[in-house]
Protein backbone atom coordinates (compact mmCIF):
# COMPACT_ATOMS: atom_id res chain seq x y z
CA UNK A 1 0.00 0.00 0.00
CA UNK A 2 1.31 3.44 -0.95
CA UNK A 3 0.14 6.63 0.74
CA UNK A 4 1.01 10.03 -0.70
CA UNK A 5 0.23 13.41 0.88
CA UNK A 6 0.96 16.99 -0.03
CA UNK A 7 2.19 18.66 3.17
CA UNK A 8 0.03 21.73 2.60
CA UNK A 9 -3.12 19.57 2.49
CA UNK A 10 -2.68 18.20 6.02
CA UNK A 11 -4.93 19.38 8.84
CA UNK A 12 -3.53 20.39 12.21
CA UNK A 13 -1.66 23.42 13.49
CA UNK A 14 1.09 23.57 14.48
CA UNK A 15 1.39 19.77 14.23
CA UNK A 16 -0.12 17.53 11.56
CA UNK A 17 0.41 13.77 11.69
CA UNK A 18 1.40 12.80 8.12
CA UNK A 19 0.70 9.05 8.43
CA UNK A 20 -1.52 8.44 11.50
CA UNK A 21 -0.90 5.16 13.32
CA UNK A 22 2.23 4.41 11.26
CA UNK A 23 5.89 4.07 12.16
CA UNK A 24 8.05 5.96 12.01
CA UNK A 25 5.91 8.80 13.33
CA UNK A 26 6.04 11.66 10.82
CA UNK A 27 4.87 15.18 11.68
CA UNK A 28 4.53 18.39 9.69
CA UNK A 29 5.32 21.36 11.96
CA UNK A 30 4.09 24.79 10.84
CA UNK A 31 4.98 27.88 12.89
CA UNK A 32 4.32 31.54 12.15
CA UNK A 33 7.15 34.02 12.73
CA UNK A 34 7.67 34.27 16.49
CA UNK A 35 5.87 30.98 17.11
CA UNK A 36 7.44 28.30 19.26
CA UNK A 37 6.93 24.88 20.77
CA UNK A 38 7.52 24.53 24.51
CA UNK A 39 10.57 22.52 25.56
CA UNK A 40 9.88 18.78 25.46
CA UNK A 41 11.54 15.47 24.65
CA UNK A 42 10.75 12.27 22.76
CA UNK A 43 12.33 9.49 24.82
CA UNK A 44 13.39 6.34 22.99
CA UNK A 45 13.24 8.08 19.59
CA UNK A 46 15.80 9.19 17.03
CA UNK A 47 14.68 12.39 15.34
CA UNK A 48 15.27 13.80 11.87
CA UNK A 49 14.17 17.45 11.57
CA UNK A 50 14.04 18.71 7.95
CA UNK A 51 13.28 22.41 7.58
CA UNK A 52 11.38 22.82 4.32
CA UNK A 53 10.87 26.59 4.43
CA UNK A 54 11.69 29.49 6.73
CA UNK A 55 14.22 29.88 9.52
CA UNK A 56 14.06 28.17 12.91
CA UNK A 57 16.22 28.44 16.00
CA UNK A 58 16.26 24.86 17.24
CA UNK A 59 17.18 24.63 20.92
CA UNK A 60 18.57 21.24 21.93
CA UNK A 61 19.43 20.82 25.63
CA UNK A 62 20.03 24.56 25.95
CA UNK A 63 22.22 24.90 22.83
CA UNK A 64 20.69 26.87 19.93
CA UNK A 65 21.16 25.86 16.29
CA UNK A 66 19.86 28.10 13.51
CA UNK A 67 18.33 26.14 10.65
CA UNK A 68 17.49 27.56 7.23
CA UNK A 69 15.26 26.08 4.53
CA UNK A 70 16.79 22.85 3.27
CA UNK A 71 18.75 22.10 6.46
CA UNK A 72 18.41 18.70 8.12
CA UNK A 73 19.23 17.97 11.78
CA UNK A 74 19.42 14.51 13.35
CA UNK A 75 19.44 14.09 17.12
CA UNK A 76 18.53 11.86 20.05
CA UNK A 77 14.95 12.35 21.24
CA UNK A 78 16.07 12.15 24.88
CA UNK A 79 17.37 15.71 24.46
CA UNK A 80 15.04 18.57 25.33
CA UNK A 81 13.91 20.25 22.10
CA UNK A 82 12.30 23.68 21.64
CA UNK A 83 11.90 25.10 18.11
CA UNK A 84 11.39 28.88 17.74
CA UNK A 85 10.39 30.30 14.33
CA UNK A 86 12.39 33.33 13.21
CA UNK A 87 10.09 33.60 10.19
CA UNK A 88 7.11 31.61 8.93
CA UNK A 89 8.43 28.05 8.82
CA UNK A 90 7.46 24.50 7.87
CA UNK A 91 9.39 21.40 8.90
CA UNK A 92 8.97 17.67 8.37
CA UNK A 93 9.92 15.74 11.52
CA UNK A 94 10.47 11.98 11.59
CA UNK A 95 10.49 10.28 15.01
CA UNK A 96 11.86 6.78 14.62
CA UNK A 97 11.91 4.20 17.38
CA UNK A 98 15.43 3.79 18.66
CA UNK A 99 16.82 0.50 17.46
CA UNK A 100 18.54 -1.80 19.92
CA UNK A 101 22.03 -2.51 18.64
C-alpha positions as CSV (number, residue, x, y, z in Angstrom):
1,X,0.0,0.0,0.0
2,X,1.3,3.4,-0.9
3,X,0.1,6.6,0.7
4,X,1.0,10.0,-0.7
5,X,0.2,13.4,0.9
6,X,1.0,17.0,0.0
7,X,2.2,18.7,3.2
8,X,0.0,21.7,2.6
9,X,-3.1,19.6,2.5
10,X,-2.7,18.2,6.0
11,X,-4.9,19.4,8.8
12,X,-3.5,20.4,12.2
13,X,-1.7,23.4,13.5
14,X,1.1,23.6,14.5
15,X,1.4,19.8,14.2
16,X,-0.1,17.5,11.6
17,X,0.4,13.8,11.7
18,X,1.4,12.8,8.1
19,X,0.7,9.1,8.4
20,X,-1.5,8.4,11.5
21,X,-0.9,5.2,13.3
22,X,2.2,4.4,11.3
23,X,5.9,4.1,12.2
24,X,8.1,6.0,12.0
25,X,5.9,8.8,13.3
26,X,6.0,11.7,10.8
27,X,4.9,15.2,11.7
28,X,4.5,18.4,9.7
29,X,5.3,21.4,12.0
30,X,4.1,24.8,10.8
31,X,5.0,27.9,12.9
32,X,4.3,31.5,12.1
33,X,7.1,34.0,12.7
34,X,7.7,34.3,16.5
35,X,5.9,31.0,17.1
36,X,7.4,28.3,19.3
37,X,6.9,24.9,20.8
38,X,7.5,24.5,24.5
39,X,10.6,22.5,25.6
40,X,9.9,18.8,25.5
41,X,11.5,15.5,24.7
42,X,10.7,12.3,22.8
43,X,12.3,9.5,24.8
44,X,13.4,6.3,23.0
45,X,13.2,8.1,19.6
46,X,15.8,9.2,17.0
47,X,14.7,12.4,15.3
48,X,15.3,13.8,11.9
49,X,14.2,17.4,11.6
50,X,14.0,18.7,8.0
51,X,13.3,22.4,7.6
52,X,11.4,22.8,4.3
53,X,10.9,26.6,4.4
54,X,11.7,29.5,6.7
55,X,14.2,29.9,9.5
56,X,14.1,28.2,12.9
57,X,16.2,28.4,16.0
58,X,16.3,24.9,17.2
59,X,17.2,24.6,20.9
60,X,18.6,21.2,21.9
61,X,19.4,20.8,25.6
62,X,20.0,24.6,26.0
63,X,22.2,24.9,22.8
64,X,20.7,26.9,19.9
65,X,21.2,25.9,16.3
66,X,19.9,28.1,13.5
67,X,18.3,26.1,10.6
68,X,17.5,27.6,7.2
69,X,15.3,26.1,4.5
70,X,16.8,22.8,3.3
71,X,18.8,22.1,6.5
72,X,18.4,18.7,8.1
73,X,19.2,18.0,11.8
74,X,19.4,14.5,13.3
75,X,19.4,14.1,17.1
76,X,18.5,11.9,20.0
77,X,14.9,12.3,21.2
78,X,16.1,12.1,24.9
79,X,17.4,15.7,24.5
80,X,15.0,18.6,25.3
81,X,13.9,20.2,22.1
82,X,12.3,23.7,21.6
83,X,11.9,25.1,18.1
84,X,11.4,28.9,17.7
85,X,10.4,30.3,14.3
86,X,12.4,33.3,13.2
87,X,10.1,33.6,10.2
88,X,7.1,31.6,8.9
89,X,8.4,28.0,8.8
90,X,7.5,24.5,7.9
91,X,9.4,21.4,8.9
92,X,9.0,17.7,8.4
93,X,9.9,15.7,11.5
94,X,10.5,12.0,11.6
95,X,10.5,10.3,15.0
96,X,11.9,6.8,14.6
97,X,11.9,4.2,17.4
98,X,15.4,3.8,18.7
99,X,16.8,0.5,17.5
100,X,18.5,-1.8,19.9
101,X,22.0,-2.5,18.6
